[in-house]
Amino acid sequence: MSKIICPLLLVAVVIKFAAIVEAAVNIAQGKTAWSDSEGCPCCAPTLATDGILGGNMCKCFSNNKARGWLQVDLAAPFNIDYMTVYPDAAWYSHMDQFISGGSNLLTARQKGTYYVCNQCEYNYALAWDTCTTKCSANIPAVRYVVLQQKSDLDTGLSACELLVYAAPDPKKTKWTRFSNRRLLAASASSFNKSSTVSCLYKCIQLSCDSVNYNKLLKTCEVLKHPFGVLTGNIPAPSPGWDHWKLFYA
């Protein structure tokens, strides 16, 4: 991972009414949860926040709608550092490349209405796999977190446990590079920039969410996508391009 040290990239983060907790505390445990449906009489959404990490069927939450959602009320807004999902041992493939996000509106449960934290880049290969999504530091503190399936998955949502962790210090952030990757989005604005630093600074000026930079072409693509990218939030392989996102340190 490349590191950039530049006074211009010291970003002031304003925290309003955001709860701050110690690191490594699962702030979703025991919290109220809802879903768009339930896959069986004993598959309630609160099973995803009961603290039991493994299992299947009646030990886990599941629904019976394609591209379904799970929403958890954290009881107060938090700056989310990352989320981890343990799948149902029998239906782990139902969570392939899931999307995580959040909002301060109880009704924001569908794609395009909530802030996107991130999208799991991988498919679950084994029943005991987990996937952790590191959240964008550009989204605000949120009270309600959301899990949703990717757009082209036609199975029911199935999560045995959702773990949510707040940023230990929301003022500490860092830019992270994804080498030879490029996020394709219709919202991209293109600029000619001589360096990665100048490209990232342009992003900060425009309050963007991420950037693509091509060193050879000196092309800087500034992207605004707080509510996600309709075609997917995973940067595609693209030689010569680097994708950059801001995360909590």
The 8 nearest C-alpha neighbors of each residue, nearest first, counted from 0:
[[1, 176, 2, 175, 177, 178, 174, 3],
 [2, 0, 3, 176, 175, 174, 177, 178],
 [1, 3, 0, 4, 174, 175, 173, 176],
 [2, 4, 5, 1, 196, 174, 8, 195],
 [5, 3, 2, 6, 8, 7, 196, 9],
 [4, 6, 7, 8, 3, 9, 196, 200],
 [7, 5, 8, 9, 4, 10, 3, 200],
 [8, 6, 5, 9, 200, 10, 196, 4],
 [7, 9, 6, 5, 10, 200, 199, 4],
 [10, 8, 6, 7, 11, 5, 172, 4],
 [9, 11, 8, 12, 203, 7, 172, 170],
 [12, 10, 13, 9, 170, 171, 8, 172],
 [11, 13, 170, 10, 14, 169, 171, 172],
 [12, 14, 11, 15, 170, 169, 139, 10],
 [13, 15, 17, 12, 16, 169, 140, 139],
 [16, 14, 17, 13, 140, 18, 139, 76],
 [15, 17, 18, 14, 76, 140, 75, 77],
 [18, 16, 76, 77, 15, 14, 140, 19],
 [17, 19, 77, 76, 16, 75, 20, 78],
 [20, 18, 17, 77, 21, 167, 165, 166],
 [21, 19, 22, 18, 167, 165, 24, 166],
 [20, 22, 167, 24, 23, 19, 165, 166],
 [21, 23, 167, 24, 20, 165, 166, 164],
 [24, 22, 25, 164, 21, 165, 167, 20],
 [25, 23, 22, 26, 164, 21, 20, 165],
 [24, 26, 163, 164, 27, 162, 28, 23],
 [25, 27, 163, 28, 24, 164, 73, 165],
 [28, 26, 30, 163, 25, 73, 162, 48],
 [29, 27, 48, 30, 26, 50, 49, 25],
 [30, 28, 48, 49, 27, 31, 50, 45],
 [29, 31, 27, 28, 72, 73, 48, 32],
 [32, 30, 72, 71, 45, 29, 33, 73],
 [31, 33, 71, 45, 44, 70, 72, 30],
 [34, 32, 70, 44, 69, 71, 31, 35],
 [33, 35, 69, 36, 68, 44, 70, 32],
 [34, 36, 68, 67, 33, 69, 37, 62],
 [37, 35, 62, 34, 63, 38, 64, 67],
 [38, 36, 62, 39, 61, 42, 63, 43],
 [37, 39, 62, 63, 61, 42, 36, 40],
 [38, 40, 42, 41, 37, 62, 61, 43],
 [41, 39, 42, 37, 38, 43, 57, 61],
 [40, 42, 57, 39, 43, 56, 58, 60],
 [43, 41, 60, 39, 57, 61, 40, 59],
 [42, 44, 60, 45, 46, 41, 37, 61],
 [45, 43, 60, 46, 32, 33, 47, 34],
 [46, 44, 47, 32, 48, 43, 49, 31],
 [47, 45, 49, 60, 59, 44, 48, 43],
 [48, 46, 160, 45, 159, 161, 60, 44],
 [47, 49, 28, 45, 29, 46, 50, 160],
 [50, 48, 46, 29, 51, 28, 47, 45],
 [49, 51, 48, 28, 52, 160, 29, 47],
 [52, 50, 49, 53, 160, 159, 58, 48],
 [51, 53, 160, 50, 85, 159, 54, 49],
 [54, 52, 51, 159, 85, 55, 88, 87],
 [55, 53, 58, 88, 87, 59, 159, 52],
 [54, 56, 87, 88, 58, 59, 89, 57],
 [55, 57, 58, 59, 42, 87, 54, 89],
 [58, 56, 41, 42, 59, 55, 60, 39],
 [59, 57, 55, 56, 54, 46, 159, 60],
 [60, 58, 159, 46, 57, 55, 56, 42],
 [61, 59, 42, 44, 46, 43, 158, 47],
 [60, 62, 157, 38, 156, 42, 37, 158],
 [63, 61, 38, 37, 36, 155, 156, 64],
 [62, 64, 38, 155, 37, 36, 65, 61],
 [65, 63, 155, 67, 62, 66, 154, 36],
 [64, 66, 153, 154, 155, 67, 152, 63],
 [67, 65, 148, 150, 152, 147, 64, 153],
 [68, 66, 64, 65, 156, 147, 148, 155],
 [67, 69, 147, 146, 34, 35, 70, 108],
 [68, 70, 34, 146, 145, 33, 147, 71],
 [69, 71, 145, 33, 32, 144, 34, 146],
 [72, 70, 32, 144, 143, 31, 73, 33],
 [71, 73, 143, 74, 31, 142, 30, 32],
 [72, 74, 142, 75, 143, 27, 30, 71],
 [75, 73, 72, 142, 76, 30, 143, 31],
 [76, 74, 142, 73, 77, 18, 17, 141],
 [77, 75, 142, 141, 17, 140, 18, 78],
 [78, 76, 140, 17, 18, 141, 79, 165],
 [77, 79, 140, 165, 166, 80, 141, 139],
 [78, 80, 165, 166, 77, 81, 164, 134],
 [79, 81, 166, 165, 134, 164, 247, 133],
 [80, 82, 133, 134, 132, 164, 79, 163],
 [83, 81, 163, 132, 131, 162, 164, 133],
 [84, 82, 131, 162, 130, 161, 132, 163],
 [83, 85, 161, 130, 129, 160, 86, 162],
 [84, 86, 129, 160, 159, 158, 52, 161],
 [87, 85, 158, 91, 159, 88, 84, 157],
 [86, 88, 55, 159, 90, 91, 89, 158],
 [89, 87, 126, 55, 91, 54, 90, 86],
 [88, 90, 87, 55, 91, 126, 56, 54],
 [91, 89, 87, 92, 93, 88, 157, 86],
 [90, 92, 86, 87, 93, 88, 126, 94],
 [93, 91, 94, 95, 90, 123, 122, 124],
 [92, 94, 91, 90, 95, 156, 154, 157],
 [95, 93, 92, 97, 91, 96, 148, 157],
 [94, 96, 122, 92, 97, 123, 93, 121],
 [97, 95, 119, 120, 121, 122, 118, 94],
 [96, 98, 148, 94, 149, 119, 95, 118],
 [97, 99, 118, 147, 146, 148, 117, 149],
 [100, 98, 146, 116, 117, 145, 118, 115],
 [101, 99, 115, 116, 145, 114, 144, 113],
 [100, 102, 144, 114, 145, 143, 113, 141],
 [101, 103, 141, 113, 143, 104, 114, 142],
 [102, 104, 142, 141, 143, 105, 101, 76],
 [105, 103, 106, 102, 107, 143, 142, 113],
 [104, 106, 107, 103, 143, 102, 108, 72],
 [105, 107, 104, 108, 109, 112, 102, 103],
 [108, 106, 112, 113, 104, 105, 109, 102],
 [109, 107, 106, 113, 112, 145, 68, 110],
 [108, 110, 112, 107, 111, 113, 68, 147],
 [111, 109, 112, 113, 108, 226, 227, 147],
 [110, 112, 226, 113, 109, 227, 229, 114],
 [111, 113, 107, 110, 109, 226, 108, 114],
 [114, 112, 102, 107, 101, 226, 111, 115],
 [115, 113, 226, 101, 100, 225, 102, 116],
 [116, 114, 100, 226, 227, 117, 99, 225],
 [115, 117, 134, 100, 99, 135, 114, 101],
 [118, 116, 115, 134, 99, 132, 98, 133],
 [117, 119, 98, 97, 232, 120, 99, 96],
 [118, 120, 96, 97, 121, 132, 130, 98],
 [121, 119, 96, 118, 233, 122, 97, 95],
 [120, 122, 96, 119, 95, 123, 130, 124],
 [121, 123, 95, 96, 124, 92, 120, 94],
 [122, 124, 92, 95, 125, 128, 91, 121],
 [123, 125, 122, 128, 126, 92, 91, 127],
 [126, 124, 128, 127, 123, 91, 88, 92],
 [125, 127, 88, 128, 91, 89, 124, 86],
 [128, 126, 125, 129, 88, 85, 86, 53],
 [129, 127, 125, 126, 123, 124, 130, 85],
 [130, 128, 85, 84, 127, 131, 83, 86],
 [129, 131, 83, 84, 119, 132, 128, 85],
 [132, 130, 83, 82, 133, 84, 129, 81],
 [133, 131, 82, 81, 117, 119, 134, 118],
 [132, 134, 81, 80, 131, 117, 82, 135],
 [135, 133, 116, 81, 80, 117, 132, 136],
 [134, 136, 246, 137, 116, 245, 138, 133],
 [137, 135, 246, 245, 138, 247, 134, 172],
 [138, 136, 135, 208, 139, 245, 246, 225],
 [137, 139, 136, 135, 114, 225, 140, 116],
 [140, 138, 141, 137, 78, 136, 77, 14],
 [139, 141, 78, 77, 76, 17, 138, 79],
 [142, 140, 76, 102, 103, 77, 101, 143],
 [141, 143, 76, 75, 103, 73, 72, 74],
 [142, 144, 72, 102, 101, 71, 141, 103],
 [145, 143, 101, 71, 70, 100, 102, 142],
 [144, 146, 70, 100, 101, 69, 99, 147],
 [147, 145, 99, 69, 68, 98, 70, 100],
 [148, 146, 68, 98, 67, 97, 66, 145],
 [147, 149, 97, 66, 98, 67, 150, 94],
 [148, 150, 97, 151, 152, 96, 98, 66],
 [149, 151, 152, 66, 148, 231, 230, 153],
 [150, 152, 149, 153, 66, 148, 65, 154],
 [153, 151, 149, 150, 154, 66, 148, 65],
 [154, 152, 65, 151, 66, 155, 64, 150],
 [155, 153, 65, 152, 93, 156, 64, 66],
 [154, 156, 63, 64, 65, 62, 157, 67],
 [155, 157, 62, 61, 67, 93, 148, 94],
 [158, 156, 61, 60, 87, 93, 86, 155],
 [159, 157, 86, 60, 160, 87, 47, 85],
 [158, 160, 59, 87, 86, 47, 85, 60],
 [161, 159, 47, 85, 52, 158, 48, 84],
 [162, 160, 84, 47, 83, 48, 163, 85],
 [161, 163, 83, 82, 25, 27, 84, 160],
 [164, 162, 82, 25, 27, 26, 81, 161],
 [165, 163, 25, 81, 80, 79, 26, 24],
 [164, 166, 79, 80, 78, 77, 167, 20],
 [165, 167, 80, 168, 169, 79, 78, 247],
 [168, 166, 22, 21, 165, 169, 20, 19],
 [167, 169, 166, 170, 171, 19, 247, 248],
 [170, 168, 171, 166, 167, 78, 247, 12],
 [169, 171, 168, 12, 172, 11, 13, 247],
 [172, 170, 248, 169, 168, 247, 173, 12],
 [173, 171, 247, 248, 246, 170, 245, 136],
 [172, 174, 248, 246, 245, 247, 175, 171],
 [173, 175, 245, 244, 246, 243, 176, 172],
 [174, 176, 244, 243, 245, 173, 177, 0],
 [177, 175, 243, 242, 178, 0, 241, 1],
 [176, 178, 242, 241, 180, 243, 179, 175],
 [179, 177, 241, 180, 176, 242, 240, 239],
 [180, 178, 238, 240, 237, 241, 239, 236],
 [179, 181, 236, 237, 241, 235, 178, 234],
 [182, 180, 234, 242, 235, 237, 211, 240],
 [183, 181, 234, 235, 184, 233, 242, 180],
 [182, 184, 181, 234, 185, 235, 187, 230],
 [185, 183, 186, 187, 182, 228, 222, 230],
 [184, 186, 187, 183, 228, 222, 188, 229],
 [185, 187, 184, 222, 223, 188, 224, 221],
 [188, 186, 222, 221, 185, 220, 184, 189],
 [189, 187, 221, 220, 222, 186, 190, 219],
 [188, 190, 220, 219, 221, 187, 218, 191],
 [191, 189, 219, 218, 192, 220, 188, 221],
 [190, 192, 218, 217, 219, 193, 189, 216],
 [193, 191, 217, 194, 198, 219, 218, 197],
 [192, 194, 217, 197, 191, 195, 214, 198],
 [195, 193, 196, 197, 192, 198, 214, 217],
 [194, 196, 198, 197, 199, 212, 193, 214],
 [197, 195, 199, 194, 198, 200, 3, 5],
 [196, 198, 200, 194, 199, 195, 192, 201],
 [199, 197, 195, 201, 196, 200, 219, 192],
 [200, 198, 202, 196, 201, 197, 195, 203],
 [199, 201, 197, 203, 202, 198, 196, 204],
 [202, 200, 204, 198, 199, 203, 197, 205],
 [201, 203, 199, 207, 205, 200, 204, 221],
 [202, 204, 206, 200, 201, 205, 207, 199],
 [205, 203, 201, 202, 206, 200, 207, 199],
 [204, 206, 202, 207, 203, 201, 221, 200],
 [207, 205, 203, 204, 202, 208, 223, 137],
 [206, 208, 223, 202, 205, 222, 209, 203],
 [207, 209, 223, 222, 224, 137, 225, 206],
 [210, 208, 244, 222, 243, 207, 221, 223],
 [211, 209, 221, 243, 220, 222, 242, 212],
 [210, 212, 242, 220, 241, 181, 219, 243],
 [213, 211, 219, 241, 240, 218, 214, 220],
 [212, 214, 240, 218, 216, 217, 215, 239],
 [213, 215, 217, 216, 212, 194, 218, 239],
 [216, 214, 217, 213, 239, 218, 240, 212],
 [215, 217, 218, 213, 214, 191, 212, 239],
 [218, 216, 214, 192, 213, 193, 215, 191],
 [217, 219, 191, 213, 216, 212, 190, 192],
 [218, 220, 212, 190, 198, 189, 191, 211],
 [219, 221, 189, 211, 188, 210, 187, 212],
 [220, 222, 210, 188, 187, 202, 219, 189],
 [223, 221, 187, 209, 210, 207, 186, 208],
 [222, 224, 207, 208, 186, 225, 221, 209],
 [223, 225, 227, 226, 208, 228, 222, 186],
 [226, 224, 114, 227, 115, 223, 208, 138],
 [227, 225, 114, 111, 115, 224, 113, 112],
 [226, 228, 224, 115, 225, 232, 229, 111],
 [227, 229, 231, 232, 230, 224, 184, 226],
 [228, 230, 231, 227, 111, 232, 110, 150],
 [229, 231, 228, 232, 184, 150, 183, 227],
 [232, 230, 228, 229, 233, 227, 149, 150],
 [231, 233, 228, 118, 227, 234, 117, 230],
 [232, 234, 231, 120, 235, 118, 182, 119],
 [235, 233, 182, 181, 180, 232, 236, 183],
 [234, 236, 181, 180, 182, 237, 233, 183],
 [237, 235, 180, 179, 181, 238, 234, 240],
 [236, 238, 180, 179, 181, 240, 235, 239],
 [239, 237, 179, 240, 236, 180, 178, 241],
 [238, 240, 179, 213, 237, 241, 214, 215],
 [239, 241, 213, 179, 212, 238, 180, 237],
 [242, 240, 178, 179, 180, 212, 211, 177],
 [241, 243, 211, 177, 181, 180, 176, 210],
 [244, 242, 176, 210, 175, 209, 177, 211],
 [245, 243, 209, 175, 174, 246, 176, 242],
 [244, 246, 174, 136, 173, 135, 175, 172],
 [247, 245, 136, 135, 172, 173, 248, 174],
 [248, 246, 172, 136, 171, 80, 173, 166],
 [247, 172, 171, 173, 246, 168, 166, 169]]
